[in-house]
């Protein structure tokens, strides 16, 4: 299979104390790697093993016969985005292109964080919280279970796992504390800026703020509840 085995961008203990070594290790080995192994077995059995991960997700998303394969593949992709959305000594106010985009879309960074926290709290059950690039601006998107913005034509700038296994070892059932820790101590604005720089790159190689509707899906993402 041409999909590479998932690899963390840092060591298990590098996110401490914001996220414990045990939390990262169990999450990566017992969840993402298990999804990868099951995806690989199903892809081999269905003759889709030569597809790249993103193409595999797109091909199986609308196929009832491949629902299990889609879910495992999407979870591998979602987790790849999740790990890159954090870094050691991360967190704090957004800066650079993403800081400008958030201020442009939400009015202020503080208003953005209120809406992101509200979206996470309002989501019932398992899923994912995303910051995506959609129709030339940033949007907050919440998806259920393994659903990924990839098949919706959006570009993921940040991903936060809302499945309880992502935070139970460190925060028990306190999702709000987990989201706050992510924003204050973990989030990698550098990752979001690197994605935006690629999206907004002009021919001479310089990055500038532009509106890019390319790849826009017909259905708009579900924005965070309009509170505050």
N, C-alpha and C positions, 0 to 999 in steps of 0.2 A: 504494500500500500504506500502511496506517495505522501500521505499525510504524516508529518513528522510527529514523533512522540512529544507530548507537551513537556516543556522545561520552564521552571520558574526563573524569572529575571533577577532573583536574589536568593540568598540562603534562607532556610527555614526561620532562623532567629533574627534576621535583619530588620524585621518590622517591630520588634519588641522595643518598648513595653506596650505600644499602641495595639499590636496584635501579637498574641503569644506564639511561641515556636510550635506548641502543640496544635493550636488552631490552624496555623498555616499547613503544618505537616499532614494532619488528618484530613483537612479539606482537599489538599492537593492529591494525596495518595489514595484516600478512601472514596473520593468523589470524582474529581476530574480524571484521574488515571483509570478508574474503573469505567467511566463513560467512554474513554478512549478505547479501552480493550474491547468493550462490547460493540462499539461502533466498528472497529476493525473487523471483528468476527462477522457482523451482519453485512458489512460492505463486501467482504470476500464471498459470502454465500449468495449475494444478489448480483454479483458481477459488476459492482460499482466501485471496486477497490482502486481503480486507476484515476479516479477523479480527485482534484484538489479539494480541500475542505470546504471552501466557500461554494464551489460548484456542486459538491455533494449535497450541501444544505439546500441550495436552490432547487435541485432536481427532485429531492425527496419531500420537500415541504408540502406540496399539493397532492402527494400520492398516498392514498389510504393504505396501500400495501406496504409502504415503507415508513409508517409512522414511528415505529421504535427506532429505526435507523436515523431518521430526522432528529428525534429528540436527543439521542446520544451525540450526534454530530453537532447539533446546535449548542449543547451544553459544553462541549469541548471548545467551540469557538467563543462562547460567552465567557468561559473561565479565562481563556487567553486574554481577552479584553480586560477582565476584572483584575488579574495580576498586574497588568501593565498600567492600570489606573491608580496604582499605589506605589510608593517608594519609601525607603528609609528616610526619616526626618522630613516627611512631606507635610501637607496640610497648609492651612493659613489662607489668606486672601488670594484670589486669582490674580494673575499678572499676564502681561503680554497680550497676544491676540485673543486668548480666551477671556481675559479680563475685560477687554474692550467689547467682545461679543456679548458677555453677560450683562454688562452695563447698558449696552444698546438694546438688548431684548427685555431685560427685567427692571431696568431703572437703576439698580444698585446691586452690589454683591450681597448685601444683607437681605434684600428682598428675594434674591435668587435662593439663598440658603433656606429662608423660611418656606418657600414653595417646594424646594426639594425635600425638606424634612416632612412637610405636610403630605406630599405625594407618597413617601415611604410609609408614613403612619396610616394613610387611608387605604393602602393596598391590603386586601385580605388574602391570606394564604401565601403560597410560594411564588417566586418570580424574580424579576430583575428591575432595577432602577437605572435609567440611562440618561446621559446627556448626549443628544444627537445633533447632527447638522441636517437640517431639513428646510428645503425651499429657501435657501439663502440666509438662514438664521439658526440660532440654537434653540432647542426645545427639550423640555423634560418629558421623558417617555417611561411609562411603567408597562411591563409585559408579564403575562402569566407563565408560570412553569418554565419551559425551555424556549419560549418564543423569543426570537432575535430580531433586531432592527435590520439585519442584513437583507432579509427577504422582503422588506418593506421599502427598500431604496434609500434608507437613511444611512448616514455614516456615524459610527459610534465614536464619541469623544471621551466618554467616561462610562464605566460600568460598575454597578454595585450589586452584589449578590444579595437578594432578599430571602433566599431559602434559610430556614432556621439553622441549618448546620453551619452556615457561614459565621455565625456569631454566638452560638449557644455556649461554647466552652469559655468564652471571655465575658459574655454579657447575659447569659441565660436567655430569658425571653424578652429582654429589654432592647427591642429593635431601635428605639429612638437613641439610646446611648451609643449603639453601634454606628448609626449614621453620623452622630455628632463627632465621634472619634475619627471616623473616616474623613470628615471635613477638616477637623482641627489638626490631625496628626498624620494622616496617611495619603490623602489624595495627591496625585501627581499632575499638577498643572502643566508640567513639562511635556507629559505624554499628550495631553489635549492640545497644547500648542504645536507639537510636532505634526499632529494630524491636520490641524487647521492650516499650518504652513504649506503642507502638500496640497490641500484643497484650494488654497488661494494663491498658489504660485503663478507668477506671470512669466512670459517667455524669456525675459532676461535673467531669470533665476531669483529675483527679489520677491519677497512675500509682501502682499498688501491685502487690506481688507476689501473683499469683493462680495457680491451676491452671486452664488452659483446654483442655479436650479437643476443642474445635471443630475440624473438619477433619481429625481423626485418621484415618490410614489403617489398614487391617486388619493389614498386614504391618509388623512393627516394623523400624526401621532396624538395620543391622548396627553394633553398638557397637564401640568400640576394644577390642582384645584386653585382657583383664583382667590386665595386668602391673603389678607394683609396688603 
